[in-house]
Amino acid sequence: MQGYSRTQLAARVARDIEDGWYVNLGIGTPEKVADYIPSDKEIILHSENGILGMGETVTDPAQVDWDLINAGKRPIALRQGGSFFDHVTSFSMMRGGHLDLCLLGAYQVSEQGDLANWWTGGEGEMPAVGGAMDLVTGARRLYVMMDHVSKAGEPKIVNACTYPLTGKKVVDRIYTDFAVIDVASDGLLVRELVDSITFETLQQWTQAPLMPAADMRIVTIETRETE
């Protein structure tokens, strides 16, 4: 069953970011969103390591400047008017409510919008929360981007998180490779579903109960591109 690739998911999320928003991009798939910001919108991207006005990922070795990288240590461009600064200033932006949106990956999201994204407790894993706790409490909105199930086929949208929490009741929307789901006051509301699966299948892959939105969209995914 074909869903969004990570690249396609990044482009999908980018379409929902509103003009004028200040947006933090977390490490991993959220970083890719920088490459798909619509040209007709003025969206200011923030990176935790101290960048405002971050641009797209730089892939041309001749254009790479290793003094200008994002939080995931990937070389990026700086948009006109952009700036970079120390961690104190960056975390003041994060904690002070100056970000309209934060995009993060996740290990688990609960039906209440609890987020677990920094440690599974697995043997040999190094706990590394970074600035995630600051971001989820300081940003005005939090969207999560993740696969709908784990590599082991286990649901990642659950009744209650079993991994250490990053924040409680912080997630507003979940983007997965098969659906767009809002965390509403009365439960999880499916706004969009890819046409390769049914709603019943999506529910089977989800531990927490889902509700279809009255205007739920069914979307067609184009042939998966090579990443």
C-alpha positions as CSV (number, residue, x, y, z in Angstrom):
1,M,0.0,0.0,0.0
2,Q,1.5,3.3,-1.1
3,G,1.5,6.4,1.1
4,Y,3.4,9.6,1.1
5,S,7.2,9.3,0.8
6,R,9.1,11.5,3.3
7,T,9.8,14.0,0.5
8,Q,6.1,14.0,-0.6
9,L,5.0,14.4,3.1
10,A,7.3,17.4,3.5
11,A,5.8,19.0,0.4
12,R,2.3,18.2,1.7
13,V,3.0,19.9,5.1
14,A,4.6,22.9,3.5
15,R,1.3,23.7,1.7
16,D,-0.5,24.1,5.1
17,I,1.9,26.6,6.6
18,E,0.3,30.0,6.6
19,D,1.7,33.2,5.1
20,G,3.7,35.2,7.7
21,W,4.3,32.4,10.1
22,Y,7.6,31.9,12.0
23,V,8.2,28.1,11.9
24,N,10.8,25.9,13.6
25,L,11.8,22.8,11.8
26,G,12.9,19.8,13.9
27,I,15.6,17.3,13.0
28,G,14.8,14.6,10.4
29,T,11.8,14.7,8.0
30,P,10.7,18.2,9.2
31,E,14.0,19.5,7.8
32,K,12.8,18.6,4.3
33,V,10.0,21.1,4.6
34,A,12.5,24.0,4.0
35,D,12.8,22.7,0.4
36,Y,9.1,23.1,-0.4
37,I,8.1,26.5,1.0
38,P,5.6,28.0,-1.5
39,S,7.2,30.9,-3.4
40,D,4.0,33.0,-3.0
41,K,4.2,33.0,0.8
42,E,6.6,34.7,3.2
43,I,7.4,32.1,5.8
44,I,10.3,32.6,8.2
45,L,12.1,29.4,9.1
46,H,13.8,29.1,12.5
47,S,16.5,26.5,13.4
48,E,17.2,25.6,17.0
49,N,21.0,26.1,16.6
50,G,20.5,29.8,15.9
51,I,19.1,30.7,12.5
52,L,16.2,32.9,11.4
53,G,15.4,33.1,7.8
54,M,16.7,29.6,7.0
55,G,16.6,28.6,3.3
56,E,16.6,25.3,1.5
57,T,19.1,22.4,1.9
58,V,22.3,23.0,-0.2
59,T,23.2,19.9,-2.3
60,D,25.8,21.4,-4.6
61,P,29.2,20.8,-3.0
62,A,30.6,24.0,-4.5
63,Q,27.9,26.0,-2.7
64,V,28.2,24.3,0.7
65,D,29.3,26.5,3.7
66,W,29.9,24.2,6.7
67,D,29.6,27.3,9.0
68,L,26.0,27.5,8.0
69,I,24.1,24.3,8.9
70,N,20.7,23.5,10.4
71,A,20.0,21.7,13.7
72,G,20.5,18.4,11.8
73,K,24.0,19.4,10.7
74,R,22.9,19.7,7.1
75,P,24.2,22.6,5.0
76,I,21.6,25.2,4.2
77,A,21.1,28.5,2.4
78,L,20.3,31.7,4.1
79,R,17.4,33.7,2.7
80,Q,17.6,37.5,2.1
81,G,17.4,39.2,5.4
82,G,18.2,36.0,7.3
83,S,20.5,36.0,10.4
84,F,22.3,33.6,12.7
85,F,23.0,34.0,16.5
86,D,23.8,32.2,19.7
87,H,21.8,29.5,21.5
88,V,20.6,32.0,24.2
89,T,18.8,34.1,21.7
90,S,17.5,31.1,19.8
91,F,16.0,29.5,23.0
92,S,14.6,32.9,24.0
93,M,12.6,32.8,20.8
94,M,11.5,29.2,21.4
95,R,10.5,29.7,25.0
96,G,9.0,33.1,24.6
97,G,6.1,32.3,22.4
98,H,7.5,33.9,19.3
99,L,7.1,30.8,17.0
100,D,3.8,30.3,15.3
101,L,4.5,26.6,14.5
102,C,6.9,23.9,15.4
103,L,7.3,20.7,13.2
104,L,8.7,17.6,14.9
105,G,9.0,13.9,14.4
106,A,7.6,11.4,16.9
107,Y,7.9,7.9,18.3
108,Q,4.3,8.1,19.7
109,V,1.4,10.5,19.9
110,S,-1.5,9.9,22.2
111,E,-5.2,10.6,21.6
112,Q,-4.9,13.5,24.0
113,G,-2.0,15.0,22.0
114,D,0.8,13.9,24.3
115,L,4.1,13.6,22.5
116,A,7.0,11.2,23.0
117,N,9.8,11.9,20.6
118,W,13.2,11.8,22.4
119,W,13.8,8.3,23.7
120,T,12.3,4.8,23.5
121,G,14.2,3.5,26.4
122,G,15.9,0.9,24.2
123,E,19.1,-0.7,25.3
124,G,22.1,1.1,23.9
125,E,20.1,4.2,22.9
126,M,21.4,7.6,24.0
127,P,18.7,9.8,25.4
128,A,18.8,13.2,23.6
129,V,15.9,15.5,24.2
130,G,17.7,18.6,22.9
131,G,15.4,21.6,22.7
132,A,12.2,19.6,22.1
133,M,10.7,20.3,25.5
134,D,11.3,24.0,25.1
135,L,9.7,23.9,21.6
136,V,6.6,22.0,22.5
137,T,5.8,24.4,25.4
138,G,6.8,27.6,23.7
139,A,5.4,27.3,20.1
140,R,1.8,28.4,19.5
141,R,1.2,25.2,17.4
142,L,2.8,21.8,17.1
143,Y,2.5,19.6,14.1
144,V,4.0,16.1,14.0
145,M,5.4,14.3,11.0
146,M,5.9,10.6,11.2
147,D,5.2,7.1,9.7
148,H,1.8,5.8,10.7
149,V,3.3,2.7,12.2
150,S,6.7,1.8,13.5
151,K,9.2,-0.4,11.6
152,A,7.9,-3.3,13.6
153,G,4.4,-2.6,12.5
154,E,3.2,-1.2,15.8
155,P,0.8,1.8,16.0
156,K,2.5,5.1,16.7
157,I,-0.9,6.8,17.5
158,V,-1.8,5.3,20.8
159,N,-4.3,5.6,23.7
160,A,-1.4,6.6,26.0
161,C,2.3,7.0,25.3
162,T,4.5,4.3,26.7
163,Y,7.8,6.1,26.0
164,P,9.1,9.1,28.1
165,L,7.0,12.2,27.3
166,T,8.3,15.3,25.6
167,G,5.1,17.2,26.5
168,K,1.5,16.6,27.6
169,K,-1.4,17.7,25.4
170,V,0.8,19.7,23.0
171,V,0.2,18.2,19.5
172,D,-2.4,20.0,17.3
173,R,-2.0,18.0,14.1
174,I,-0.5,14.7,12.9
175,Y,0.8,14.2,9.4
176,T,1.6,10.5,8.6
177,D,2.4,8.7,5.3
178,F,-1.4,7.8,5.1
179,A,-3.4,10.5,6.8
180,V,-3.7,14.0,8.2
181,I,-5.3,13.9,11.6
182,D,-6.3,16.8,13.9
183,V,-6.1,16.4,17.7
184,A,-9.5,17.8,18.6
185,S,-11.2,18.4,21.9
186,D,-13.4,15.3,21.4
187,G,-10.8,13.0,19.9
188,L,-8.7,12.4,16.8
189,L,-10.3,13.7,13.6
190,V,-9.2,12.4,10.2
191,R,-9.0,15.3,7.8
192,E,-7.4,13.6,4.9
193,L,-6.8,10.0,3.8
194,V,-4.8,8.6,0.9
195,D,-6.8,6.5,-1.5
196,S,-4.6,3.4,-1.2
197,I,-6.3,2.4,2.1
198,T,-9.7,2.5,3.6
199,F,-10.7,4.3,6.8
200,E,-11.2,0.9,8.4
201,T,-7.6,-0.1,7.6
202,L,-6.3,3.2,9.0
203,Q,-8.2,2.5,12.2
204,Q,-6.6,-1.0,12.4
205,W,-3.2,0.6,12.2
206,T,-4.1,3.0,15.0
207,Q,-4.5,2.1,18.6
208,A,-6.5,5.2,19.6
209,P,-10.1,5.7,18.1
210,L,-10.4,7.8,15.0
211,M,-13.3,9.9,13.7
212,P,-13.7,10.9,10.0
213,A,-14.3,14.6,9.5
214,A,-17.5,15.5,7.8
215,D,-15.5,16.9,4.9
216,M,-12.7,14.3,5.0
217,R,-10.7,14.4,1.8
218,I,-9.5,11.3,-0.1
219,V,-6.3,12.1,-2.0
220,T,-4.4,10.2,-4.7
221,I,-0.7,9.8,-4.2
222,E,1.5,10.0,-7.3
223,T,4.1,7.3,-8.0
224,R,6.6,7.4,-5.2
225,E,9.8,9.2,-6.3
226,T,13.3,7.9,-5.6
227,E,14.8,9.5,-2.5
